[in-house]
Amino acid sequence: MVSHDRQALEFTAPAGCSTISICSSGRFDKVLIRHQVKYLGLMENLRLRRAGFAYRRRYEVFLQRYKSLCPETWPNWHGKLSDGVSTLVKHLGYKPEEYKMGRSKIFIRFPKTLFATEDALETRKHGLATKLQAGWKGYSQKSKYQKLRGSAIAIHAWWRGILARRRAKRRRQAAATIRRFIKGFINRHKERCSENEYFLDYVHYSFLTNLRKNLPKNFLDKNWPTPPAALTERFGG
């Protein structure tokens, strides 16, 4: 019997399946076979198939994949993994007969339960993608606005600086003109010099401007406007 099974195994080429070593003598080594069965998890698979469970996953894998389906486990669960999985399946509406909680794994009995969970995950992915897209658009537009706002502030500050420098220059020029005018007024009776020339030129200009408006009506009229004292000598007074 053993030889027949061994020959059948030799002529087969299974793909992707685990094999059990057989002793060269044609007899089973019970200790070795028991170790390999335990190592390959065959008894667990057998118990699961007998119990009718179609799906099993470790808590961390199941929670990592489906945590986005529950607000309490999204984006991160900070408690025990089993509590997180329990919270998740209750939120998904799993019935007690549809799943079992093990020590480190969750077991789902019906494929339709898993398919419904996968469909919910696909729908959730679209919602998350929309939120991420909206968040990225908001962030990019905010960054663009901040750059434009910074540029506008810089330009505004630069222009305000130019206007302030222009106003300061005009104030300095006005102050210098007033000082020259006052100094010329104080020294108006002295000979023409750098201290009173600005004032004398202004008086001369004002007198000529006024004279243009008040010229005599005819050649016989001798009523000419009286020049200022500072210009008496210049006009032959």
Sequence and secondary structure as in RCSB ss.txt:
>XXXX:A:sequence
MVSHDRQALEFTAPAGCSTISICSSGRFDKVLIRHQVKYLGLMENLRLRRAGFAYRRRYEVFLQRYKSLCPETWP
NWHGKLSDGVSTLVKHLGYKPEEYKMGRSKIFIRFPKTLFATEDALETRKHGLATKLQAGWKGYSQKSKYQKLRG
SAIAIHAWWRGILARRRAKRRRQAAATIRRFIKGFINRHKERCSENEYFLDYVHYSFLTNLRKNLPKNFLDKNWP
TPPAALTERFGG
>XXXX:A:secstr
 HHHHHHHHHT   SS       TTSS  HHHHHHHHHHHTHHHHHHHHHHT  EEEEHHHHHHHHGGGSTTTSS
   S HHHHHHHHHHHHT  GGGEEE SSEEEE  HHHHHHHHHHHHHHHHHHHHHHHHHHHHHHHHHHHHHHHH
HHHHHHHHHHHHHHHHHHHHHHHHHHHHHHHHHHHHTTTS S TTTHHHHHHHHHHHHHHHHHS  SSTT     
   GGGTTTTT 
